[in-house]
Amino acid sequence: MNICEQINKVLDSLPEESLEAVLEYVRFIQEPEEVEPTEAEVQAINRGREEYAKGEYAAWRDIKTDAV
């Protein structure tokens, strides 16, 4: 069964209220809302870029855990 068939099967089993939420989500991922970062977020982004440029970062493979 391909992905479209799987999605259709699941959609057929959902109540009308849930379908409205699914439709809203699908519209969102088709055209995501543009969001401007706050001043605090811009500052955090800039600090992160500066730290990265200085080599002050940890690789994901070094800090990830298998615990979920």
ROSE-321962 format. One record per atom (N, C-alpha, C, O): residue in one letter; atom name; x, y, z. Coordinates in nm, 3 decimals, padded with zeros to 5 digits, always signed. Layout:
<atoms>
   rest   atom        xx        yy        zz
      a     CA         X         Y         Z
...
</atoms>
This chain:
<atoms>
   rest   atom        xx        yy        zz
      m      N   +00.085   -00.117   +00.000
      m     CA   +00.000   +00.000   +00.000
      m      C   +00.090   +00.125   +00.000
      m      O   +00.178   +00.138   +00.085
      n      N   +00.068   +00.216   -00.096
      n     CA   +00.150   +00.337   -00.101
      n      C   +00.101   +00.439   +00.003
      n      O   +00.000   +00.418   +00.069
      i      N   +00.175   +00.547   +00.017
      i     CA   +00.146   +00.646   +00.121
      i      C   +00.009   +00.710   +00.102
      i      O   -00.062   +00.733   +00.200
      c      N   -00.030   +00.740   -00.021
      c     CA   -00.161   +00.801   -00.046
      c      C   -00.273   +00.706   -00.004
      c      O   -00.373   +00.749   +00.055
      e      N   -00.257   +00.580   -00.034
      e     CA   -00.358   +00.482   +00.006
      e      C   -00.366   +00.470   +00.158
      e      O   -00.475   +00.458   +00.214
      q      N   -00.251   +00.475   +00.224
      q     CA   -00.249   +00.469   +00.370
      q      C   -00.319   +00.591   +00.431
      q      O   -00.396   +00.579   +00.526
      i      N   -00.290   +00.707   +00.376
      i     CA   -00.352   +00.830   +00.426
      i      C   -00.503   +00.826   +00.405
      i      O   -00.579   +00.859   +00.496
      n      N   -00.546   +00.785   +00.287
      n     CA   -00.690   +00.776   +00.260
      n      C   -00.759   +00.678   +00.353
      n      O   -00.871   +00.704   +00.397
      k      N   -00.695   +00.567   +00.383
      k     CA   -00.754   +00.468   +00.472
      k      C   -00.773   +00.528   +00.612
      k      O   -00.878   +00.510   +00.674
      v      N   -00.672   +00.598   +00.659
      v     CA   -00.682   +00.660   +00.791
      v      C   -00.788   +00.769   +00.790
      v      O   -00.869   +00.778   +00.882
      l      N   -00.790   +00.852   +00.686
      l     CA   -00.888   +00.959   +00.678
      l      C   -01.031   +00.907   +00.678
      l      O   -01.120   +00.967   +00.737
      d      N   -01.052   +00.795   +00.612
      d     CA   -01.186   +00.736   +00.607
      d      C   -01.236   +00.694   +00.745
      d      O   -01.357   +00.683   +00.767
      s      N   -01.144   +00.671   +00.837
      s     CA   -01.184   +00.625   +00.970
      s      C   -01.202   +00.738   +01.072
      s      O   -01.245   +00.715   +01.184
      l      N   -01.167   +00.861   +01.031
      l     CA   -01.174   +00.973   +01.125
      l      C   -01.312   +01.036   +01.130
      l      O   -01.383   +01.040   +01.030
      p      N   -01.351   +01.087   +01.248
      p     CA   -01.476   +01.161   +01.257
      p      C   -01.462   +01.299   +01.191
      p      O   -01.351   +01.348   +01.172
      e      N   -01.575   +01.359   +01.158
      e     CA   -01.577   +01.488   +01.088
      e      C   -01.495   +01.596   +01.159
      e      O   -01.425   +01.673   +01.094
      e      N   -01.504   +01.602   +01.293
      e     CA   -01.430   +01.704   +01.368
      e      C   -01.280   +01.691   +01.346
      e      O   -01.209   +01.791   +01.334
      s      N   -01.233   +01.568   +01.342
      s     CA   -01.090   +01.545   +01.321
      s      C   -01.048   +01.580   +01.179
      s      O   -00.936   +01.627   +01.157
      l      N   -01.137   +01.558   +01.085
      l     CA   -01.105   +01.590   +00.946
      l      C   -01.085   +01.740   +00.928
      l      O   -01.002   +01.782   +00.847
      e      N   -01.159   +01.821   +01.003
      e     CA   -01.140   +01.965   +00.995
      e      C   -01.000   +02.002   +01.041
      e      O   -00.935   +02.086   +00.979
      a      N   -00.952   +01.940   +01.147
      a     CA   -00.817   +01.966   +01.198
      a      C   -00.712   +01.919   +01.098
      a      O   -00.611   +01.986   +01.077
      v      N   -00.736   +01.805   +01.037
      v     CA   -00.642   +01.752   +00.937
      v      C   -00.633   +01.849   +00.819
      v      O   -00.524   +01.878   +00.770
      l      N   -00.747   +01.897   +00.773
      l     CA   -00.749   +01.990   +00.660
      l      C   -00.674   +02.118   +00.695
      l      O   -00.599   +02.171   +00.614
      e      N   -00.695   +02.168   +00.817
      e     CA   -00.623   +02.288   +00.861
      e      C   -00.472   +02.265   +00.860
      e      O   -00.396   +02.352   +00.818
      y      N   -00.430   +02.148   +00.907
      y     CA   -00.287   +02.116   +00.909
      y      C   -00.231   +02.105   +00.767
      y      O   -00.122   +02.156   +00.739
      v      N   -00.303   +02.039   +00.679
      v     CA   -00.257   +02.023   +00.541
      v      C   -00.242   +02.159   +00.474
      v      O   -00.144   +02.183   +00.403
      r      N   -00.337   +02.248   +00.498
      r     CA   -00.326   +02.383   +00.441
      r      C   -00.204   +02.455   +00.498
      r      O   -00.134   +02.527   +00.426
      f      N   -00.178   +02.435   +00.627
      f     CA   -00.063   +02.498   +00.690
      f      C   +00.068   +02.451   +00.628
      f      O   +00.156   +02.532   +00.598
      i      N   +00.083   +02.319   +00.607
      i     CA   +00.210   +02.270   +00.553
      i      C   +00.225   +02.303   +00.405
      i      O   +00.336   +02.304   +00.352
      q      N   +00.114   +02.329   +00.338
      q     CA   +00.124   +02.371   +00.199
      q      C   +00.175   +02.514   +00.189
      q      O   +00.254   +02.546   +00.100
      e      N   +00.131   +02.599   +00.278
      e     CA   +00.172   +02.739   +00.278
      e      C   +00.199   +02.783   +00.422
      e      O   +00.114   +02.846   +00.484
      p      N   +00.316   +02.749   +00.474
      p     CA   +00.345   +02.782   +00.614
      p      C   +00.339   +02.933   +00.639
      p      O   +00.375   +03.014   +00.554
      e      N   +00.293   +02.966   +00.758
      e     CA   +00.283   +03.106   +00.799
      e      C   +00.423   +03.163   +00.818
      e      O   +00.509   +03.100   +00.878
      e      N   +00.444   +03.283   +00.768
      e     CA   +00.572   +03.351   +00.787
      e      C   +00.571   +03.414   +00.926
      e      O   +00.479   +03.489   +00.960
      v      N   +00.672   +03.384   +01.004
      v     CA   +00.679   +03.437   +01.139
      v      C   +00.811   +03.512   +01.155
      v      O   +00.917   +03.459   +01.125
      e      N   +00.802   +03.635   +01.202
      e     CA   +00.921   +03.715   +01.227
      e      C   +00.973   +03.681   +01.366
      e      O   +00.895   +03.678   +01.461
      p      N   +01.103   +03.656   +01.382
      p     CA   +01.157   +03.627   +01.515
      p      C   +01.151   +03.752   +01.604
      p      O   +01.158   +03.865   +01.556
      t      N   +01.137   +03.726   +01.734
      t     CA   +01.140   +03.837   +01.829
      t      C   +01.284   +03.887   +01.840
      t      O   +01.377   +03.823   +01.792
      e      N   +01.300   +04.002   +01.904
      e     CA   +01.435   +04.057   +01.923
      e      C   +01.522   +03.960   +02.003
      e      O   +01.640   +03.944   +01.974
      a      N   +01.463   +03.895   +02.106
      a     CA   +01.538   +03.799   +02.187
      a      C   +01.581   +03.679   +02.103
      a      O   +01.692   +03.628   +02.120
      e      N   +01.495   +03.635   +02.012
      e     CA   +01.530   +03.523   +01.924
      e      C   +01.641   +03.562   +01.827
      e      O   +01.731   +03.483   +01.801
      v      N   +01.635   +03.683   +01.774
      v     CA   +01.739   +03.731   +01.683
      v      C   +01.873   +03.735   +01.756
      v      O   +01.975   +03.695   +01.701
      q      N   +01.872   +03.784   +01.880
      q     CA   +01.995   +03.789   +01.959
      q      C   +02.049   +03.648   +01.985
      q      O   +02.170   +03.626   +01.977
      a      N   +01.960   +03.554   +02.016
      a     CA   +02.003   +03.416   +02.041
      a      C   +02.062   +03.354   +01.914
      a      O   +02.162   +03.283   +01.920
      i      N   +02.000   +03.381   +01.800
      i     CA   +02.051   +03.331   +01.672
      i      C   +02.190   +03.386   +01.645
      i      O   +02.281   +03.314   +01.606
      n      N   +02.205   +03.515   +01.667
      n     CA   +02.335   +03.579   +01.644
      n      C   +02.442   +03.524   +01.738
      n      O   +02.555   +03.501   +01.695
      r      N   +02.408   +03.504   +01.867
      r     CA   +02.503   +03.445   +01.961
      r      C   +02.544   +03.305   +01.915
      r      O   +02.662   +03.269   +01.921
      g      N   +02.446   +03.228   +01.870
      g     CA   +02.475   +03.094   +01.821
      g      C   +02.568   +03.095   +01.701
      g      O   +02.659   +03.013   +01.692
      r      N   +02.545   +03.186   +01.611
      r     CA   +02.631   +03.197   +01.493
      r      C   +02.775   +03.235   +01.533
      r      O   +02.872   +03.182   +01.478
      e      N   +02.786   +03.327   +01.628
      e     CA   +02.918   +03.368   +01.675
      e      C   +02.990   +03.250   +01.743
      e      O   +03.108   +03.227   +01.719
      e      N   +02.918   +03.177   +01.828
      e     CA   +02.978   +03.063   +01.896
      e      C   +03.021   +02.956   +01.795
      e      O   +03.129   +02.898   +01.807
      y      N   +02.936   +02.932   +01.697
      y     CA   +02.969   +02.833   +01.595
      y      C   +03.095   +02.874   +01.519
      y      O   +03.182   +02.791   +01.492
      a      N   +03.104   +03.002   +01.484
      a     CA   +03.221   +03.053   +01.411
      a      C   +03.349   +03.036   +01.492
      a      O   +03.457   +03.017   +01.436
      k      N   +03.338   +03.043   +01.624
      k     CA   +03.454   +03.026   +01.712
      k      C   +03.483   +02.878   +01.742
      k      O   +03.580   +02.846   +01.809
      g      N   +03.397   +02.789   +01.691
      g     CA   +03.416   +02.646   +01.717
      g      C   +03.359   +02.603   +01.852
      g      O   +03.391   +02.495   +01.901
      e      N   +03.276   +02.687   +01.911
      e     CA   +03.218   +02.657   +02.041
      e      C   +03.082   +02.589   +02.024
      e      O   +02.977   +02.651   +02.042
      y      N   +03.087   +02.463   +01.989
      y     CA   +02.963   +02.388   +01.971
      y      C   +02.990   +02.241   +01.997
      y      O   +03.106   +02.198   +02.001
      a      N   +02.884   +02.165   +02.015
      a     CA   +02.895   +02.020   +02.032
      a      C   +02.824   +01.952   +01.916
      a      O   +02.716   +01.996   +01.874
      a      N   +02.882   +01.848   +01.863
      a     CA   +02.820   +01.773   +01.755
      a      C   +02.704   +01.692   +01.812
      a      O   +02.713   +01.638   +01.922
      w      N   +02.596   +01.684   +01.737
      w     CA   +02.478   +01.609   +01.781
      w      C   +02.514   +01.466   +01.819
      w      O   +02.466   +01.416   +01.920
      r      N   +02.596   +01.401   +01.740
      r     CA   +02.632   +01.261   +01.770
      r      C   +02.702   +01.247   +01.904
      r      O   +02.700   +01.139   +01.963
      d      N   +02.764   +01.356   +01.953
      d     CA   +02.833   +01.350   +02.082
      d      C   +02.741   +01.371   +02.202
      d      O   +02.777   +01.336   +02.314
      i      N   +02.623   +01.429   +02.179
      i     CA   +02.535   +01.457   +02.292
      i      C   +02.403   +01.383   +02.288
      i      O   +02.333   +01.378   +02.389
      k      N   +02.367   +01.324   +02.175
      k     CA   +02.238   +01.255   +02.167
      k      C   +02.238   +01.131   +02.256
      k      O   +02.343   +01.073   +02.285
      t      N   +02.119   +01.093   +02.297
      t     CA   +02.104   +00.970   +02.375
      t      C   +02.004   +00.882   +02.304
      t      O   +01.926   +00.928   +02.221
      d      N   +02.006   +00.755   +02.337
      d     CA   +01.911   +00.662   +02.277
      d      C   +01.781   +00.659   +02.355
      d      O   +01.683   +00.600   +02.310
      a      N   +01.779   +00.723   +02.473
      a     CA   +01.659   +00.725   +02.555
      a      C   +01.553   +00.813   +02.490
      a      O   +01.583   +00.921   +02.440
      v      N   +01.433   +00.767   +02.491
      v     CA   +01.323   +00.845   +02.432
      v      C   +01.219   +00.870   +02.536
      v      O   +01.117   +00.934   +02.508
</atoms>
